[in-house]
Amino acid sequence: MKTPICLASLFILAFALLGGNRSCNFPVFPCETDIPALDDDGEIPPLVTIADEPARASFPMDALGITEWDQACNYLYLKVDYSGGCVQHDFTYLASDTFAESFPVQISTWLSHEDHDDACDSVLLEEQVYDLTPIRDLYFEAYGRLDPIVVNLRDADGSIRLTFQYDPQAD
């Protein structure tokens, strides 16, 4: 009789680690359709940038917060906050060019933020969407198949800010 309790405990732990902090405030789009454009100019979600360690270290990591997130199909939805308001800020979602061997494999990612030395101190909130297909393609190139991948979004100091499981076959 203890087995169901243990399995239930493992399920609850896995949910908390891999999806329990999700927000439900983002729109949900069916995987078989494209995500709507982000703005009136028809801009599409930027791709994850695959970068080796020296290239990744060259990206700025100015302060930001992640207030909400969700992952569906091949897209990561983030709601970020940061200080500024006088100049345009730039964001790039980066992924390592290697996987950590585990089951399932893991990949480290970072959200680069360039504030361009913005001296203003308004708190800005912005929704962002990133296309995760470069991670899927990197995995397929390395392993010849598609399996779930644990994605660790790290802070500049290397600590893990957010973890989720990305299943590239779900689309």
C-alpha positions as CSV (number, residue, x, y, z in Angstrom):
1,M,0.0,0.0,0.0
2,K,2.9,2.4,0.4
3,T,3.8,2.3,-3.3
4,P,0.9,4.6,-4.4
5,I,1.8,7.2,-1.7
6,C,5.4,7.1,-2.9
7,L,4.4,7.5,-6.5
8,A,2.0,10.3,-5.7
9,S,4.8,12.1,-3.7
10,L,7.2,11.7,-6.7
11,F,4.5,13.2,-9.0
12,I,3.9,16.2,-6.7
13,L,7.7,16.8,-6.4
14,A,8.2,16.5,-10.2
15,F,5.3,19.0,-10.7
16,A,6.7,21.4,-8.3
17,L,10.2,21.2,-9.8
18,L,9.2,21.2,-13.4
19,G,6.0,23.2,-13.7
20,G,4.6,24.3,-10.4
21,N,5.6,27.9,-10.7
22,R,3.9,28.6,-14.0
23,S,1.6,31.4,-14.6
24,C,-1.8,30.9,-16.1
25,N,-2.1,34.5,-17.3
26,F,-0.5,34.0,-20.7
27,P,-2.6,33.2,-23.8
28,V,-2.6,29.6,-24.8
29,F,-2.0,28.9,-28.5
30,P,-2.6,25.5,-30.2
31,C,0.7,23.9,-31.1
32,E,-0.3,23.4,-34.7
33,T,-0.7,27.2,-35.3
34,D,1.8,30.0,-35.3
35,I,1.8,32.3,-32.3
36,P,0.3,35.6,-33.2
37,A,2.6,38.5,-34.0
38,L,4.0,40.4,-31.1
39,D,3.3,43.8,-32.5
40,D,1.6,45.6,-35.3
41,D,4.8,45.4,-37.4
42,G,4.3,41.6,-37.6
43,E,7.4,40.8,-35.5
44,I,7.7,37.1,-34.8
45,P,9.2,35.6,-31.6
46,P,13.0,35.7,-31.6
47,L,14.9,32.4,-31.6
48,V,17.0,31.2,-28.8
49,T,20.6,32.0,-29.5
50,I,22.9,29.0,-29.1
51,A,26.3,30.2,-27.7
52,D,29.5,28.6,-26.4
53,E,30.9,29.8,-23.1
54,P,33.2,32.6,-24.5
55,A,30.4,34.0,-26.7
56,R,27.8,33.8,-23.8
57,A,30.2,35.7,-21.5
58,S,30.2,38.6,-23.9
59,F,26.5,39.2,-23.5
60,P,25.4,41.8,-20.8
61,M,23.5,40.5,-17.8
62,D,21.9,43.7,-16.3
63,A,19.4,43.2,-13.5
64,L,15.9,42.0,-14.3
65,G,13.1,40.1,-12.6
66,I,10.9,37.3,-14.0
67,T,7.4,37.7,-12.5
68,E,5.6,35.1,-14.6
69,W,6.4,32.4,-17.1
70,D,4.9,29.6,-19.1
71,Q,6.2,27.1,-21.7
72,A,4.0,25.6,-24.4
73,C,4.8,24.0,-27.7
74,N,8.1,25.4,-28.8
75,Y,7.7,28.7,-27.1
76,L,8.8,30.2,-23.7
77,Y,6.6,33.0,-22.4
78,L,8.2,35.4,-19.9
79,K,7.0,38.5,-18.1
80,V,10.0,40.4,-17.0
81,D,10.5,43.6,-14.9
82,Y,13.4,45.9,-14.9
83,S,14.3,49.5,-14.0
84,G,14.6,52.1,-16.8
85,G,12.4,54.1,-19.1
86,C,14.7,56.5,-20.9
87,V,16.2,54.2,-23.5
88,Q,15.2,51.0,-25.3
89,H,16.5,47.8,-23.5
90,D,17.6,44.7,-25.4
91,F,17.0,41.1,-24.4
92,T,18.5,37.9,-25.8
93,Y,17.6,34.4,-24.7
94,L,20.8,32.3,-24.7
95,A,21.3,28.6,-24.5
96,S,24.5,26.6,-24.0
97,D,25.9,24.7,-27.0
98,T,26.2,21.5,-24.8
99,F,23.9,19.3,-22.7
100,A,24.5,18.0,-19.2
101,E,24.2,14.3,-19.4
102,S,21.4,13.2,-17.1
103,F,18.0,11.6,-17.6
104,P,16.5,13.6,-19.1
105,V,19.4,15.7,-20.4
106,Q,19.7,19.3,-19.1
107,I,20.6,22.5,-20.8
108,S,21.6,25.8,-19.3
109,T,20.1,29.0,-20.6
110,W,20.3,32.7,-19.7
111,L,18.3,35.8,-20.4
112,S,20.7,38.6,-21.4
113,H,19.6,42.1,-20.6
114,E,21.3,45.2,-22.0
115,D,20.0,48.3,-20.2
116,H,22.4,50.7,-22.1
117,D,23.2,52.5,-18.8
118,D,19.6,53.7,-18.6
119,A,19.6,56.2,-15.7
120,C,15.8,56.3,-15.3
121,D,14.3,54.3,-12.4
122,S,10.7,53.5,-13.5
123,V,9.8,49.9,-13.1
124,L,8.9,48.5,-16.5
125,L,7.0,45.2,-17.1
126,E,7.3,43.5,-20.4
127,E,6.0,40.2,-21.9
128,Q,8.4,38.3,-24.0
129,V,8.2,35.2,-26.1
130,Y,11.1,33.1,-27.3
131,D,11.1,30.2,-29.9
132,L,12.9,27.2,-28.4
133,T,13.3,25.3,-31.7
134,P,17.1,25.9,-31.8
135,I,17.4,23.8,-28.6
136,R,15.3,21.1,-30.2
137,D,17.5,21.1,-33.3
138,L,20.7,21.0,-31.2
139,Y,19.3,18.0,-29.3
140,F,18.4,16.2,-32.5
141,E,21.8,16.9,-34.0
142,A,23.5,15.5,-30.9
143,Y,21.3,12.5,-30.2
144,G,19.4,11.7,-33.4
145,R,16.0,11.7,-31.8
146,L,13.7,14.0,-29.8
147,D,13.2,13.5,-26.1
148,P,12.2,15.8,-23.2
149,I,14.9,18.3,-22.1
150,V,15.2,19.9,-18.7
151,V,15.9,23.6,-19.3
152,N,17.6,25.6,-16.5
153,L,17.3,29.3,-16.8
154,R,20.3,30.7,-14.8
155,D,21.2,34.0,-13.3
156,A,24.5,35.8,-14.2
157,D,26.1,34.1,-11.1
158,G,25.1,30.6,-12.4
159,S,22.4,30.0,-9.9
160,I,19.2,28.4,-11.3
161,R,16.3,30.9,-11.4
162,L,13.8,28.7,-13.2
163,T,13.6,25.1,-14.4
164,F,11.1,23.5,-16.8
165,Q,10.8,20.5,-18.9
166,Y,10.6,21.1,-22.7
167,D,9.2,18.3,-24.8
168,P,10.0,19.1,-28.4
169,Q,7.7,16.3,-29.6
170,A,4.7,18.0,-28.0
171,D,4.2,20.2,-31.0
